[in-house]
Amino acid sequence: MGENNEELKALHDPYAALRSRDYRLYACGSMAAVLGQQVQAVAVGWELYERTHSTLLLGWVGLVQALPPILLSLPAGQVADRYDRQRVIMVAQTVVALAALGLSLLSALHGAVMLIYGCLLISALARAFSGPANSALLPQLVPPAALANAVTWRSSWFQVGSVIGPALGGLVIAWQKSAAFAYVLTVACAFSFLLFTAALRPQYRPPARAKEAISFRSLVGGLSFIWSNQIILATITLDLFAVLLGGATTLLPVYAKDILHVGPVGLGWLRAAPSVGALAMAIVLAYLPPMRRAGLTLLLAVSGFGVATIVFGLSHNFYLSLAMLALTGVFDNISVVVRSTLLQLLTPDAMRGRVLAVNFVFVSASNEIGGFESGLVAEWFGPILSVVGGGIGTLVVVLAVAWLWPQVRRLGSLSELAG
């Protein structure tokens, strides 16, 4: 067994994906997109709470952004499988940039709050199509042997943008005393993503094959595939309910202003803290050989996420709160890498867009609906009970998944599964 471990370490190249020119462009574009999205999230959260002092309206931000992925996931997956994925991303990012420009104008002119929600809805509509196409494009940019490494590094680029974005957004708001310029940064980031995507020259396209005729059966193909694969179904379900219950991000403006008393700059750091932890863990995972017991690792990681959420909810100390949020990022990154690698390894390219579109719903919508749930519960019972109760709910979900899907506990090395 020791010799096998040494052999795995010798064969493992932590920079395999980064040797691809297209992957490097893809990483830069993805990081720019995430940075812009995070800047916008900080700006919207701060501006709405500053103007309305309503936790419920903060929750509505999540619901407005969750509806498009839920309603459009099936057609968005079909589009990603039938049309050029690069072009889909480029069109979608143009719409994202225009919506952010609208937010900037509304902020500068103190426009109606309902119009802010309208711009968020338009942006979410575009991202509903961009997300599946972006994920489905990844296997065309690296050799098959480097795919798992590409997924791990992709998480790193996401976290880099998530670290810089919130901190930058908070600093800009504090400097300008307004969120208007923060939205302009989102416009610039969206166009950067568009340009990086346009420069891609995918080398690993699958052999041309006749496209499946548009039908109800093809439309729900992604759902059918996930339902038939119990490992994927279990890991997605675990992530869905853990994020629905355990997310505290929506209430960070409340914690920054009323509980921790740290202002917009502190809010930026609070938003960035989970990504700092996630980035550190992503780099560690890129250097480590493939997990030997991926299923057990996943269950323990989501449990750790729940515990860290509970401690954060109870904390009145800024530095303890930062530490707990960083730990949520550490544990969440492990979950993301395991789930994303499983999806990429086990899904045929011909239906990758549809499967990843369903996953996009689980990931994106669970974050946004979780935000709505947090805002609603906070309105009724207060922010602390909302966050703590969500963390306890996450632990219950882990126990339920481990009991309902025992194959998750038995899941071993992802590299062996791919073979």
Secondary structure, DSSP 8 states (H G I E B T S, - for coil): -HHHHHHHHHH--TTTGGG-HHHHHHHHHHHHHHHHHHHHHHHHHHHHHHHH--HHHHHHHHHHHHHHHHHHHHHHHHHHHHS-HHHHHHHHHHHHHHHHHHHHHHHHHT--HHHHHHHHHHHHHHHHHHHHHHHHHGGGTS-GGGHHHHHHHHHHHHHHHHHHHHHHHHHHHHHHTSSHHHHHHHHHHHHHHHHHHHT---S-----------SHHHHTHHHHHHHH-HHHHHHHHHHHHHHHHH--GGGHHHIIIIIS--HHHHHHHHHHHHHHHHHHHHHHHHHS---SSHHHHHHHHHHHHHHHHHHHHH---HHHHHHHHHHHHHHHHHHHHHHHHHHHHHS-GGGHHHHHHHHHIIIIIHHHHHHHHHHHHHHHH-HHHHHHHHHHHHHHHHHHHHHH-HHHHH---HHHHH-
